[in-house]
C-alpha cells in the first residue's frame, strides 16, 4: 500500500507515519521546506516538499497513492483569513488534486477536530449527528473543510475523523506541562466541572488507519476518544503523579494564566510566530465542556481504545524522561 500523509512532521502526523511504515506501507510525507523533520529522519519514507496552499505541488504528491491522510493545517494562526486559507482552502486544493490525478484513490481520511463541532453541554456527550456550533475561527475553518470533504464523497471515498484533545509523546502542550511540573509549578487549568474527552495518540493513529482500510467508513464522520470525561485538573494531577510531584508546588491560578497567555501572544506578534497557548485556549478550557460520544466508530468499525488518560500521560512522561533523562 502507498500512503501520503500531509502534516507528517506534526505531532499526530509523525506518529501516523511511523505506524504506517511499521505496517509495511510505502509512505510519503508532505512537508514544507521549513518543516521540522526530526522524528522522520530515521524512518524508511519519502519526504515530498509541498504546501497544501499550492495546488500544483499537490498533484505529483497524490499520484499513485492508495490512501491519503490529510493532517496538514494550522491550529493557531494570527487571523481568521489564515485559518481559512490553510485549513479550508488547503483541503479543497488537496481534494482537487486527488480528483484530477488519482480518481481511483482507495480512501482520503481527513483529520478534523472537535472544534468543528463546538463545545458540548456540560454533562452531555455529543455524537456525530449533533448540530455543529463552532466557537472559534479555527473550528469554523475545520467545519468548512469538512463540508468540502463531504461534498466530494460522491466522486471520492472519504472519511472524517474528529480527535479530541490528544495526549502522548511529543505533544507540545503536554511537554510544556511536564517542564512546569518538573519545576514544581502547577497550572490550575479550567474549573472542576469543566470536562473534556481525551484520546491517546497511538489510538488515534490506529483509528485513522482502520478508517482508511475499512470500506464501511466511506462518507462517515467519527469521534475517537478513550470513553472518559476528565477535568483539566484531573489531567494535570495525572501528569504531576507521573512526574513524581509531591504535595508541595506553586499553583498558577486562572488570572495569572490569562495574563501569561496575553504576554505570550504579544511576544508571538513581535516575533511573527504563533503562541504556544493563548487567551482563547485558557477561556475555552475554563468556560466549556468538550465531551463526545465515540460509540459510532466502535459499533461500525470495531475500534476499541487501548489506553485511558492516565496511561497516555505516563507514556508521554516516560518518553520525555527517555529523551532528556529527567523532568527537572
TORLUM-31117 format. One record per residue: residue in one letter; x, y, z of N, C-alpha, C, O in turn. Coordinates in steps of 0.02 Angstrom, whole numbers, padded with zeros to 5 digits, always signed. Layout:
N
AXYZXYZXYZXYZ ...
//
This chain:
328
X+00042-00059+00000+00000+00000+00000+00044+00062+00000+00095+00065+00034 X+00023+00112-00038+00059+00176-00040+00016+00228-00006-00043+00236-00022 X+00045+00265+00041+00007+00314+00080+00043+00381+00080+00104+00384+00088 X+00004+00434+00072+00028+00502+00079+00000+00531+00143-00059+00525+00157 X+00043+00563+00183+00023+00596+00245+00040+00669+00239+00099+00687+00236 X-00011+00713+00237+00003+00784+00242+00008+00801+00316-00025+00770+00358 X+00051+00849+00333+00063+00863+00404+00101+00807+00438+00095+00797+00498 X+00142+00772+00399+00177+00714+00425+00231+00730+00476+00253+00685+00512 X+00252+00792+00480+00304+00810+00529+00274+00833+00595+00310+00846+00643 X+00207+00837+00599+00175+00860+00660+00168+00806+00713+00193+00751+00705 X+00134+00823+00767+00126+00778+00824+00092+00713+00804+00123+00660+00807 X+00030+00716+00783-00006+00656+00763+00024+00628+00699+00031+00567+00692 X+00041+00672+00652+00067+00650+00587+00129+00608+00592+00136+00558+00558 X+00176+00628+00635+00239+00591+00641+00226+00521+00671+00260+00473+00652 X+00179+00517+00718+00161+00451+00745+00126+00408+00692+00138+00348+00687 X+00083+00439+00652+00049+00402+00599+00099+00376+00547+00094+00319+00526 X+00146+00418+00527+00196+00397+00478+00234+00336+00504+00243+00287+00468 X+00256+00338+00567+00294+00282+00595+00252+00219+00597+00277+00164+00583 X+00188+00226+00613+00143+00167+00616+00133+00137+00547+00135+00077+00538 X+00122+00180+00497+00113+00156+00429+00176+00120+00404+00171+00067+00373 X+00234+00148+00417+00297+00116+00398+00303+00048+00431+00325-00001+00399 X+00284+00044+00495+00289-00020+00531+00243-00073+00502+00255-00133+00510 X+00189-00051+00468+00142-00097+00437+00161-00114+00365+00124-00150+00331 X+00217-00088+00342+00241-00105+00276+00217-00060+00220+00226-00076+00162 X+00185-00004+00238+00164+00043+00186+00224+00079+00157+00274+00092+00191 X+00219+00096+00092+00266+00143+00062+00238+00213+00076+00186+00232+00049 X+00272+00250+00118+00245+00313+00144+00281+00373+00115+00342+00374+00111 X+00241+00422+00096+00267+00488+00077+00238+00538+00126+00178+00538+00140 X+00280+00581+00152+00258+00633+00198+00265+00701+00164+00320+00719+00143 X+00210+00737+00158+00213+00803+00128+00237+00853+00181+00206+00860+00234 X+00292+00886+00166+00321+00934+00214+00338+00998+00177+00354+00998+00117 X+00335+01053+00213+00359+01117+00186+00434+01122+00194+00462+01086+00235 X+00468+01166+00157+00541+01172+00164+00563+01187+00235+00618+01169+00255 X+00519+01221+00274+00537+01240+00343+00512+01190+00395+00523+01201+00455 X+00479+01137+00374+00451+01089+00422+00506+01053+00460+00555+01030+00430 X+00499+01046+00527+00548+01006+00565+00537+00932+00550+00481+00907+00558 X+00588+00897+00530+00582+00826+00512+00620+00780+00559+00637+00723+00541 X+00633+00805+00618+00674+00767+00667+00647+00696+00678+00687+00649+00681 X+00582+00689+00686+00554+00624+00703+00541+00580+00641+00515+00525+00648 X+00560+00604+00583+00551+00566+00521+00617+00541+00492+00618+00499+00448 X+00672+00568+00518+00737+00556+00486+00758+00483+00482+00788+00462+00433 X+00741+00445+00534+00764+00375+00536+00713+00326+00508+00722+00266+00513 X+00660+00352+00477+00608+00308+00450+00618+00297+00376+00645+00340+00341 X+00597+00240+00352+00602+00223+00281+00542+00254+00245+00490+00221+00238 X+00549+00315+00221+00494+00350+00188+00521+00402+00141+00581+00416+00141 X+00477+00431+00100+00496+00485+00055+00469+00551+00083+00411+00555+00103 X+00512+00602+00085+00490+00669+00104+00474+00706+00039+00518+00714-00003 X+00413+00729+00033+00391+00765-00026+00381+00838-00007+00339+00854+00035 X+00419+00882-00038+00413+00953-00021+00353+00982-00058+00347+00976-00119 X+00308+01013-00021+00248+01042-00050+00211+01082+00003+00234+01087+00060 X+00154+01110-00016+00115+01152+00029+00042+01145+00008+00026+01153-00051 X-00002+01132+00056-00072+01122+00038-00103+01186+00011-00158+01184-00018 X-00070+01243+00019-00094+01305-00011-00074+01311-00084-00099+01354-00120 X-00030+01267-00106-00005+01267-00175-00033+01205-00211-00005+01151-00204 X-00087+01214-00248-00120+01157-00280-00074+01119-00326-00077+01057-00329 X-00032+01154-00363+00012+01120-00410+00063+01075-00376+00082+01024-00404 X+00083+01092-00315+00131+01050-00279+00099+00985-00254+00134+00937-00238 X+00032+00984-00251-00003+00925-00226-00015+00873-00280-00023+00814-00265 X-00017+00894-00342-00034+00847-00396+00015+00789-00401-00007+00731-00401 X+00081+00801-00404+00126+00743-00406+00126+00703-00341+00140+00643-00342 X+00111+00737-00285+00113+00702-00220+00059+00649-00214+00071+00598-00181 X+00000+00661-00244-00055+00613-00235-00056+00558-00288-00093+00510-00281 X-00017+00565-00341-00018+00516-00395+00003+00447-00369+00054+00440-00334 X-00035+00396-00387-00017+00328-00371-00028+00307-00299-00013+00250-00281 X-00056+00351-00258-00067+00334-00188-00130+00292-00180-00179+00302-00216 X-00128+00245-00133-00187+00207-00114-00228+00246-00062-00289+00247-00065 X-00192+00277-00015-00225+00314+00038-00193+00383+00046-00133+00391+00037 X-00235+00432+00061-00211+00498+00080-00238+00515+00148-00299+00515+00159 X-00194+00530+00194-00212+00551+00262-00198+00626+00266-00140+00647+00262 X-00250+00665+00275-00242+00738+00273-00243+00766+00345-00295+00775+00375 X-00182+00779+00370-00174+00809+00436-00145+00879+00433-00141+00913+00484 X-00125+00902+00374-00094+00967+00367-00143+01023+00384-00201+01020+00365 X-00119+01074+00419-00161+01130+00436-00129+01171+00491-00073+01157+00512 X-00166+01222+00514-00141+01263+00569-00191+01260+00627-00252+01264+00617 X-00164+01253+00688-00206+01254+00748-00209+01325+00776-00260+01345+00803 X-00154+01361+00770-00150+01430+00794-00127+01474+00737-00077+01459+00704 X-00163+01528+00724-00147+01573+00668-00159+01645+00691-00197+01656+00738 X-00128+01693+00657-00135+01763+00678-00203+01794+00663-00221+01843+00694 X-00241+01764+00615-00305+01795+00597-00349+01743+00564-00328+01688+00546 X-00412+01763+00555-00463+01718+00525-00444+01698+00455-00451+01640+00436 X-00419+01745+00415-00403+01730+00346-00352+01674+00340-00356+01633+00294 X-00303+01672+00385-00252+01620+00383-00282+01552+00398-00265+01503+00364 X-00327+01548+00448-00360+01485+00462-00395+01457+00400-00388+01399+00383 X-00433+01500+00366-00472+01477+00309-00428+01464+00248-00442+01419+00209 X-00375+01503+00239-00330+01492+00183-00295+01425+00188-00285+01391+00137 X-00276+01406+00249-00239+01343+00258-00286+01284+00269-00284+01235+00232 X-00329+01290+00319-00370+01232+00338-00426+01217+00289-00440+01159+00274 X-00458+01269+00263-00515+01259+00218-00493+01255+00145-00504+01205+00112 X-00461+01309+00120-00440+01308+00051-00386+01256+00038-00385+01225-00015 X-00343+01245+00087-00292+01192+00079-00324+01124+00070-00299+01084+00030 X-00378+01111+00106-00414+01047+00099-00446+01043+00030-00444+00990-00002 X-00476+01098+00008-00505+01098-00060-00452+01085-00113-00464+01049-00162 X-00393+01114-00103-00339+01103-00151-00320+01029-00155-00309+01002-00209 X-00317+00997-00097-00299+00926-00095-00352+00884-00128-00337+00837-00165 X-00415+00899-00115-00470+00863-00148-00467+00870-00224-00474+00822-00260 X-00455+00931-00246-00450+00944-00318-00392+00903-00349-00399+00874-00403 X-00336+00901-00314-00278+00864-00339-00294+00789-00343-00276+00757-00392 X-00327+00762-00292-00345+00691-00293-00394+00675-00349-00386+00625-00383 X-00443+00718-00360-00492+00706-00412-00461+00710-00481-00480+00674-00526 X-00412+00755-00488-00380+00763-00554-00327+00709-00568-00322+00686-00624 X-00289+00690-00517-00231+00647-00528-00240+00575-00503-00202+00531-00523 X-00289+00563-00459-00295+00497-00430-00368+00481-00414-00386+00470-00356 X-00411+00480-00465-00482+00466-00452-00495+00396-00426-00549+00381-00402 X-00446+00351-00432-00453+00283-00407-00428+00274-00335-00420+00218-00312 X-00416+00329-00302-00393+00327-00232-00439+00284-00189-00500+00288-00194 X-00409+00242-00147-00450+00198-00104-00485+00237-00049-00543+00223-00033 X-00450+00286-00019-00482+00325+00034-00442+00387+00049-00380+00385+00051 X-00477+00442+00059-00448+00502+00088-00476+00509+00159-00537+00514+00167 X-00433+00510+00208-00453+00519+00277-00434+00589+00299-00376+00607+00301 X-00484+00628+00316-00474+00697+00338-00475+00699+00414-00525+00679+00445 X-00421+00723+00444-00418+00730+00516-00442+00799+00534-00408+00849+00524 X-00502+00802+00562-00533+00865+00580-00521+00878+00654-00465+00866+00679 X-00571+00901+00691-00561+00920+00761-00629+00925+00795-00680+00937+00763 X-00629+00914+00861-00690+00927+00899-00709+01001+00896-00767+01018+00909 X-00661+01044+00880-00677+01115+00874-00726+01128+00817-00761+01179+00817 X-00728+01084+00768-00776+01091+00713-00847+01082+00739-00893+01112+00712 X-00856+01041+00790-00922+01029+00819-00940+01083+00870-00998+01100+00879 X-00889+01109+00904-00901+01156+00958-00908+01120+01024-00910+01059+01026 X-00912+01158+01079-00916+01127+01146-00981+01090+01156-01031+01102+01123 X-00978+01043+01204-01037+01004+01221-01071+01036+01282-01038+01068+01322 X-01137+01027+01289-01169+01046+01353-01137+01006+01410-01130+00945+01403 X-01119+01038+01463-01088+01001+01519-01135+00947+01544-01194+00959+01557 X-01108+00887+01550-01149+00830+01571-01176+00789+01513-01209+00738+01523 X-01162+00811+01451-01186+00777+01391-01128+00764+01343-01086+00807+01333 X-01127+00704+01315-01077+00687+01263-01110+00694+01195-01159+00661+01180 X-01083+00738+01153-01110+00748+01086-01092+00689+01040-01037+00662+01045 X-01138+00670+00997-01121+00621+00945-01114+00657+00878-01122+00718+00873 X-01099+00618+00826-01083+00647+00761-01143+00679+00727-01135+00719+00681 X-01203+00663+00749-01264+00691+00719-01285+00758+00750-01331+00790+00725 X-01253+00778+00804-01270+00840+00836-01252+00900+00792-01203+00897+00754 X-01292+00953+00795-01278+01012+00756-01212+01044+00778-01199+01050+00838 X-01171+01063+00730-01107+01094+00746-01117+01166+00767-01154+01204+00736 X-01083+01185+00821-01087+01254+00847-01016+01277+00864-00999+01287+00923 X-00976+01285+00813-00906+01306+00823-00904+01375+00855-00946+01418+00841 X-00855+01386+00898-00850+01450+00933-00784+01485+00918-00769+01537+00949 X-00744+01459+00872-00679+01489+00857-00668+01490+00782-00699+01451+00745 X-00625+01534+00759-00608+01535+00688-00575+01470+00667-00587+01445+00611 X-00535+01441+00711-00505+01376+00696-00560+01324+00684-00559+01288+00634 X-00607+01319+00731-00660+01270+00724-00703+01281+00663-00721+01233+00628 X-00719+01344+00648-00759+01359+00589-00722+01342+00524-00752+01320+00476 X-00656+01352+00524-00617+01334+00464-00614+01259+00455-00615+01235+00398 X-00611+01221+00509-00611+01148+00503-00680+01122+00483-00686+01074+00445 X-00733+01154+00508-00800+01135+00488-00811+01147+00413-00840+01106+00379 X-00788+01204+00389-00793+01218+00317-00753+01168+00276-00774+01149+00221 X-00696+01147+00303-00656+01095+00268-00694+01029+00268-00693+00994+00217 X-00727+01011+00323-00768+00951+00324-00822+00953+00271-00834+00903+00236 X-00854+01011+00264-00907+01017+00214-00879+01006+00143-00912+00976+00101 X-00819+01031+00131-00787+01020+00066-00773+00946+00055-00783+00920+00000 X-00749+00913+00107-00734+00841+00101-00797+00801+00086-00798+00759+00041 X-00851+00815+00123-00913+00777+00113-00945+00793+00046-00979+00750+00017 X-00934+00853+00020-00961+00870-00045-00928+00831-00101-00956+00825-00156 X-00869+00804-00088-00833+00763-00137-00847+00689-00130-00820+00648-00167 X-00889+00670-00082-00898+00599-00065-00929+00559-00122-00919+00498-00125 X-00966+00591-00167-00996+00554-00223-00944+00536-00276-00955+00492-00316 X-00887+00572-00275-00835+00561-00325-00772+00528-00297-00730+00503-00334 X-00766+00528-00230-00705+00506-00198-00723+00475-00131-00762+00504-00094 X-00696+00415-00114-00710+00387-00048-00674+00427+00007-00613+00431+00008 X-00712+00456+00052-00684+00499+00104-00712+00480+00172-00768+00454+00178 X-00672+00493+00223-00692+00483+00293-00665+00540+00334-00609+00564+00322 X-00704+00563+00382-00683+00617+00427-00676+00588+00497-00721+00555+00522 X-00620+00603+00529-00608+00583+00598-00597+00645+00640-00555+00687+00622 X-00633+00651+00695-00627+00708+00740-00594+00686+00805-00629+00661+00850 X-00529+00694+00812-00497+00679+00876-00514+00732+00928-00528+00789+00909 X-00513+00714+00991-00521+00764+01045-00452+00792+01063-00408+00795+01020 X-00443+00811+01125-00376+00828+01148-00335+00764+01150-00354+00716+01183 X-00280+00763+01114-00240+00702+01104-00178+00706+01147-00142+00757+01147 X-00164+00653+01185-00108+00650+01230-00058+00598+01207-00076+00546+01180 X+00006+00612+01219+00057+00564+01203+00124+00598+01193+00129+00659+01197 X+00176+00559+01181+00243+00587+01169+00242+00639+01114+00209+00630+01062 X+00279+00694+01124+00289+00748+01076+00234+00800+01075+00240+00850+01040 X+00180+00790+01113+00127+00840+01113+00152+00903+01149+00169+00900+01208 X+00154+00959+01114+00189+01018+01138+00162+01043+01205+00200+01058+01251 X+00096+01048+01210+00067+01074+01272+00081+01027+01331+00092+01050+01387 X+00080+00962+01317+00094+00914+01371+00168+00918+01391+00184+00914+01450 X+00212+00926+01342+00284+00935+01358+00294+00998+01400+00333+00997+01448 X+00259+01052+01382+00264+01114+01422+00240+01102+01493+00269+01128+01541 X+00186+01064+01500+00160+01048+01567+00209+01007+01607+00218+01019+01667 X+00241+00958+01575+00291+00917+01609+00348+00960+01634+00372+00951+01690 X+00371+01007+01592+00425+01052+01612+00406+01095+01672+00445+01104+01718 X+00345+01122+01671+00322+01164+01726+00318+01124+01791+00340+01146+01843 X+00289+01064+01785+00281+01023+01845+00349+01000+01871+00359+00990+01931 X+00397+00991+01825+00464+00974+01847+00496+01029+01888+00540+01017+01928 X+00472+01091+01877+00495+01149+01917+00449+01162+01976+00455+01213+02010 X+00403+01116+01988+00355+01119+02044+00306+01177+02036+00285+01208+02084 X+00289+01191+01973+00238+01242+01957+00178+01205+01927+00185+01169+01878 X+00120+01215+01957+00061+01177+01936+00005+01224+01913-00026+01256+01955 X-00007+01228+01848-00063+01270+01824-00130+01239+01841-00141+01180+01830 X-00175+01279+01868-00242+01256+01886-00289+01272+01827-00324+01323+01828 X-00289+01228+01778-00324+01241+01715-00398+01225+01722-00416+01174+01751 X-00441+01270+01695-00512+01257+01694-00545+01259+01762-00513+01276+01812 X-00609+01240+01764-00646+01232+01826-00652+01158+01841-00639+01116+01798 X-00672+01142+01902-00677+01072+01921-00732+01036+01881-00728+00976+01870 X-00783+01074+01859-00838+01043+01822-00830+01047+01747-00873+01023+01710 X-00776+01078+01722-00762+01081+01650-00726+01018+01629-00671+01003+01653 X-00757+00980+01585-00729+00915+01567-00716+00909+01492-00746+00944+01452 X-00671+00864+01475-00652+00854+01405-00641+00780+01391-00623+00742+01435 X-00653+00762+01328-00634+00695+01305-00559+00695+01289-00530+00747+01274 X-00531+00636+01293-00459+00627+01282-00450+00564+01238-00491+00518+01240 X-00396+00564+01199-00376+00503+01164-00300+00499+01164-00266+00551+01158 X-00273+00440+01170-00201+00429+01164-00182+00433+01090-00220+00410+01047 X-00124+00461+01076-00105+00471+01006-00100+00404+00969-00118+00401+00910 X-00078+00352+01002-00075+00287+00970-00143+00260+00950-00151+00229+00898 X-00194+00274+00991-00262+00253+00975-00290+00294+00917-00324+00266+00874 X-00275+00358+00915-00298+00399+00859-00267+00374+00794-00301+00369+00743 X-00203+00358+00795-00169+00332+00736-00201+00267+00712-00213+00258+00653 X-00214+00222+00758-00245+00158+00739-00314+00170+00709-00333+00137+00661 X-00351+00218+00738-00418+00233+00712-00415+00261+00641-00457+00246+00599 X-00365+00302+00628-00357+00331+00561-00344+00277+00509-00373+00277+00455 X-00300+00230+00526-00284+00177+00479-00344+00129+00470-00358+00106+00415 X-00378+00115+00524-00438+00074+00520-00491+00106+00475-00521+00073+00433 X-00500+00172+00483-00549+00208+00443-00529+00208+00369-00571+00205+00325 X-00463+00211+00356-00440+00209+00287-00452+00141+00255-00473+00137+00197 X-00439+00088+00291-00439+00022+00262-00509-00010+00259-00520-00056+00220 X-00555+00013+00299-00622-00017+00302-00669+00020+00255-00683+00079+00266 X-00695-00012+00204-00739+00022+00156-00804+00046+00188-00837+00091+00160 X-00823+00019+00245-00885+00041+00278-00881+00112+00304-00932+00142+00321 X-00820+00140+00308-00812+00207+00335-00825+00262+00283-00827+00321+00301 X-00834+00244+00220-00841+00295+00168-00901+00341+00181-00956+00318+00194 X-00887+00406+00179-00940+00456+00189-00959+00467+00261-01007+00503+00275 X-00923+00437+00308-00941+00441+00379-00896+00489+00417-00840+00504+00397 X-00922+00512+00474-00886+00554+00520-00881+00517+00587-00930+00488+00610 X-00821+00517+00617-00812+00480+00679-00775+00522+00732-00727+00558+00716 X-00798+00517+00794-00758+00538+00851-00714+00480+00874-00733+00422+00866 X-00657+00496+00902-00613+00445+00933-00595+00470+01002-00562+00522+01008 X-00615+00434+01054-00597+00452+01123-00583+00388+01162-00593+00333+01137 X-00560+00397+01223-00549+00338+01266-00612+00321+01305-00612+00273+01344 X-00666+00358+01295-00730+00344+01328-00739+00381+01393-00794+00378+01422 X-00688+00416+01418-00693+00452+01481-00709+00526+01471-00709+00551+01415 X-00722+00559+01526-00732+00632+01527-00694+00659+01587-00710+00643+01644 X-00643+00699+01574-00595+00719+01626-00594+00795+01635-00600+00833+01587 X-00586+00815+01697-00573+00886+01709-00500+00898+01693-00458+00853+01698 X-00484+00961+01675-00414+00977+01660-00371+00968+01722-00312+00953+01717 X-00401+00978+01780-00362+00969+01842-00346+00895+01854-00293+00878+01881 X-00392+00851+01834-00376+00779+01838-00317+00763+01793-00273+00724+01812 X-00316+00792+01734-00262+00779+01687-00196+00806+01715-00145+00773+01712 X-00199+00867+01741-00139+00896+01771-00115+00855+01830-00054+00845+01839 X-00162+00830+01871-00143+00787+01927-00110+00722+01903-00063+00697+01934 X-00135+00696+01846-00106+00635+01819-00034+00647+01796+00010+00606+01806 X-00023+00706+01764+00045+00723+01743+00089+00732+01804+00146+00708+01806 X+00063+00766+01855+00102+00776+01917+00120+00710+01949+00176+00702+01973 X+00073+00662+01949+00087+00597+01977+00140+00559+01938+00183+00527+01967 X+00135+00563+01871+00185+00529+01829+00254+00561+01835+00305+00526+01831 X+00254+00627+01844+00318+00662+01853+00348+00647+01921+00409+00649+01929 X+00305+00633+01970+00329+00620+02037+00325+00682+02081+00361+00687+02131 X+00282+00729+02062+00274+00790+02102+00238+00774+02166+00185+00743+02165 X+00266+00795+02222+00235+00784+02287+00181+00834+02302+00150+00862+02256 X+00168+00846+02365+00114+00890+02386+00134+00963+02383+00091+01007+02387 X+00198+00977+02376+00222+01047+02379+00236+01073+02309+00280+01049+02274 X+00196+01123+02289+00204+01152+02223+00176+01223+02225+00141+01243+02271 X+00192+01261+02172+00167+01329+02165+00108+01328+02117+00117+01317+02057 X+00046+01339+02142-00012+01339+02097-00014+01403+02055+00005+01457+02078 X-00037+01396+01993-00044+01454+01949-00118+01463+01935-00146+01426+01894 X-00151+01512+01967-00224+01520+01959-00242+01551+01891-00199+01573+01854 X-00307+01551+01878-00332+01574+01813-00309+01645+01795-00286+01654+01739 X-00315+01695+01839-00294+01763+01818-00222+01766+01795-00206+01803+01748 X-00178+01728+01828-00108+01728+01808-00100+01693+01741-00062+01717+01698 X-00136+01637+01730-00133+01603+01666-00156+01649+01609-00126+01651+01556 X-00210+01687+01622-00237+01732+01571-00186+01786+01554-00176+01802+01495 X-00154+01814+01606-00104+01866+01595-00044+01838+01557-00017+01871+01512 X-00022+01778+01575+00035+01747+01540+00017+01732+01467+00060+01739+01423 X-00045+01712+01455-00066+01699+01386-00065+01763+01345-00044+01763+01287 X-00088+01818+01375-00086+01882+01340-00014+01902+01324+00000+01928+01270 X+00031+01890+01372+00101+01906+01360+00131+01862+01305+00170+01886+01264 X+00112+01798+01305+00136+01753+01253+00113+01774+01184+00150+01769+01135 X+00051+01799+01181+00025+01823+01117+00064+01885+01093+00080+01891+01034 X+00079+01930+01140+00116+01991+01122+00186+01974+01096+00209+02002+01047 X+00220+01928+01130+00287+01908+01109+00283+01874+01040+00326+01886+00997 X+00232+01833+01030+00225+01798+00966+00213+01848+00909+00237+01838+00853 X+00175+01901+00923+00163+01951+00871+00227+01985+00851+00239+01997+00792 X+00268+02002+00900+00332+02034+00885+00377+01988+00844+00410+02010+00798 X+00377+01924+00862+00419+01875+00827+00387+01848+00764+00418+01808+00727 X+00325+01869+00750+00287+01845+00693+00280+01769+00694+00288+01735+00643 X+00264+01744+00753+00252+01673+00763+00186+01664+00798+00155+01713+00820 X+00164+01601+00804+00102+01587+00841+00120+01565+00912+00167+01528+00921 X+00082+01589+00962+00098+01570+01031+00081+01498+01046+00036+01469+01015 X+00116+01469+01094+00102+01400+01115+00032+01395+01145-00003+01345+01135 X+00013+01447+01184-00055+01448+01210-00079+01521+01210-00039+01567+01211 X-00145+01530+01208-00174+01596+01200-00230+01605+01251-00250+01558+01286 X-00255+01667+01255-00312+01680+01299-00373+01640+01278-00413+01619+01320 X-00381+01630+01213-00437+01590+01189-00433+01519+01215-00484+01490+01234 X-00373+01490+01216-00365+01422+01242-00381+01419+01317-00414+01372+01340 X-00357+01469+01354-00369+01470+01426-00444+01476+01440-00470+01441+01483 X-00478+01519+01402-00550+01528+01413-00590+01467+01391-00639+01449+01423 X-00569+01435+01337-00605+01376+01312-00604+01320+01364-00654+01285+01372 X-00548+01311+01398-00543+01260+01450-00584+01278+01511-00609+01234+01546 X-00591+01343+01525-00625+01365+01586-00701+01369+01577-00738+01352+01623 X-00723+01391+01518-00794+01406+01509-00835+01348+01481-00896+01348+01488 X-00803+01299+01450-00841+01250+01412-00821+01178+01429-00768+01164+01457 X-00867+01132+01412-00852+01061+01413-00843+01038+01341-00873+01064+01294 X-00800+00987+01333-00784+00961+01266-00785+00885+01269-00733+00852+01267 X-00846+00857+01273-00854+00785+01284-00895+00756+01226-00946+00784+01207 X-00871+00698+01199-00900+00671+01138-00909+00595+01143-00871+00561+01177 X-00959+00571+01108-00977+00500+01108-00943+00465+01049-00957+00481+00991 X-00898+00420+01064-00860+00385+01012-00888+00315+00997-00852+00273+00971 X-00951+00303+01014-00977+00235+01005-00987+00217+00932-00989+00158+00915 X-00993+00267+00887-01005+00251+00816-00947+00212+00786-00957+00161+00754 X-00885+00235+00797-00828+00201+00767-00818+00132+00800-00793+00086+00768 X-00838+00126+00862-00834+00060+00895-00887+00013+00867-00874-00046+00856 X-00946+00040+00856-01002-00001+00831-00992-00019+00757-01004-00076+00738 X-00972+00028+00716-00969+00017+00644-00905-00015+00621-00905-00055+00574 X-00849+00003+00652-00784-00021+00628-00749-00067+00678-00696-00095+00662 X-00777-00075+00737-00747-00120+00787-00687-00090+00823-00649-00128+00853 X-00679-00024+00821-00622+00007+00855-00631+00004+00931-00686+00014+00956 X-00576-00009+00966-00575-00007+01039-00512+00030+01062-00457+00013+01040 X-00519+00079+01105-00460+00114+01131-00418+00067+01174-00445+00024+01209 X-00353+00076+01173-00308+00033+01211-00280+00069+01273-00252+00036+01317 X-00288+00136+01277-00259+00175+01332-00311+00223+01359-00349+00253+01321 X-00312+00231+01425-00351+00285+01454-00306+00345+01464-00247+00344+01446 X-00333+00398+01493-00296+00460+01501-00232+00450+01541-00179+00474+01521 X-00236+00415+01597-00177+00407+01639-00122+00369+01603-00063+00386+01610 X-00140+00317+01566-00089+00279+01529-00058+00322+01475+00003+00318+01463 X-00098+00364+01441-00071+00408+01390-00023+00459+01419+00029+00474+01390 X-00039+00485+01478+00005+00532+01512+00070+00498+01531+00124+00526+01522 X+00065+00438+01559+00126+00402+01579+00172+00389+01519+00233+00395+01525 X+00142+00372+01462+00184+00359+01403+00220+00422+01381+00278+00419+01359 X+00187+00480+01388+00219+00543+01369+00275+00561+01417+00329+00582+01395 X+00263+00552+01481+00315+00568+01531+00374+00520+01524+00431+00541+01529 X+00360+00455+01512+00414+00407+01503+00457+00425+01442+00518+00420+01444 X+00424+00445+01387+00461+00464+01327+00502+00527+01340+00558+00533+01315 X+00475+00574+01378+00512+00635+01395+00574+00618+01435+00628+00644+01422 X+00567+00574+01484+00624+00553+01526+00676+00516+01483+00736+00528+01490 X+00652+00473+01439+00698+00434+01397+00740+00479+01353+00798+00465+01339 X+00710+00534+01331+00746+00580+01286+00792+00626+01325+00848+00640+01303 X+00769+00651+01383+00805+00703+01419+00838+00680+01483+00879+00715+01513 X+00819+00620+01505+00849+00592+01566+00817+00614+01630+00826+00581+01681 X+00779+00668+01629+00748+00694+01690+00692+00742+01670+00690+00765+01613 X+00648+00757+01717+00596+00808+01704+00611+00872+01742+00570+00919+01741 X+00668+00875+01776+00685+00936+01813+00739+00974+01777+00761+01027+01800 
//
